[in-house]
Amino acid sequence: MTFTSDKMRFWSPEVRELEPYVPGEQPKIQNLLKLNTNENPYPPSPKVVAAVQAVLSNNADALRLYPDPDATVLKQAIAHQQNVNIDQVFVGNGSDEVLAHIFKAFFIQKEPVLYADITYSFYPVYSQFFATQTKQIPLNEKFEIDVSDYTQENGGIIITNPNAPTSIALGLDQIERVLKANPDRVVLIDEAYVDFGAESAVALVNQYENLVVCQTTSKSRSLAGLRVGFAIAQSHLITALEAVKNSFNSYPIDRFAIAAAVASFEDQEYFETQCQKVIESREHLVSDLTALGFEVLPSKANFIFATHPQHDAALLAQQLREQGIIVRYFNKPRINQYLRITIGTDEQNQRLVDTLKTQVL
Ligand SMILES: Cc1ncc(COP(=O)(O)O)c(C=O)c1O
């Protein structure tokens, strides 16, 4: 903390206690290979770039006037691509913001919201921010979510599928067990990485009135810099999210983001080709790392979670960093011998493998 406690007397008491989320670093090192924040190694569709440029050239008022607070054209594009009705779509400034609204709308209950002990580290931050009761449920010894643990009393459930940072996915049959066991609570499936090989629970939305699925354009659509996330659910849940959003920031998606995200959802072919490339590169990287003695958890994401029985993970991360390669290391119980490595292009992955072989192991 950079302020003395004397200056902090101006802060609201609860803000003095906050432990904010720490994003993966975005360092400015030359020839850096950034495999630490699960961004996509490929650019977005060329149609996205053209759509952003067209915003200014087609509309002299584009900057002067507010954007559509409802982002209707974006909701239409998402509804079409996801095969749901427009009143089943909610959009926000990155899925982080969508998650915040989900916490506010559904999870402030007397009973604790349940999520895994090893999962996306923003959930504990929101739990504190919104003063939500929480209970962390340990993953099993294979780092899998055991859905039979999610039948106890709760104020809501979060399942990250595939989970992060473990990369392991659950099947829809498992998700359905959780939905059926908790008919009076909202079950949130955070699908930030679903497009890299897992099954989406959007297919279940019309069957389950307690299901909210959250996705992002940051990973599979190469739009992390744009900040567009969305939720799909039955309309009674979307209405609650809209009430929260319109009590906080009514214009979360700017004109450039709306235009770019619409173009991305309209270019399904590019999207599918890019996802397939990442999946193929992942399988290749997993086999190269396995040949070097790593143990890699079965991944359905655009990253892998790997450990080496003979090498300390913190040291490996440090040695890679000295060679200009950044991977994510979490100094946390149970996972402090693992590295989370984002899938790069084949050339980038080869640089990682060559560096490990010749300079590190
Ligand atoms: C599981 C999970 N959910 C949500 C997010 C947030 O993504 P964004 O805010 O970029 O949409 C991330 C980002 O890394 C994530 O890993």
The ligand as an ORCA input file, in Angstrom:
! r2SCAN-3c Opt
* xyz 0 1
  C     -12.193    -18.101    -16.047
  C     -12.179    -16.686    -16.514
  N     -13.321    -15.990    -16.497
  C     -13.370    -14.714    -16.905
  C     -12.231    -14.060    -17.344
  C     -12.333    -12.600    -17.720
  O     -12.194    -12.373    -19.068
  P     -12.573    -10.982    -19.725
  O     -12.864    -10.004    -18.632
  O     -11.376    -10.615    -20.529
  O     -13.776    -11.242    -20.564
  C     -11.019    -14.738    -17.386
  C      -9.799    -14.038    -17.839
  O      -8.703    -14.497    -17.823
  C     -10.987    -16.076    -16.943
  O      -9.840    -16.768    -16.932
*
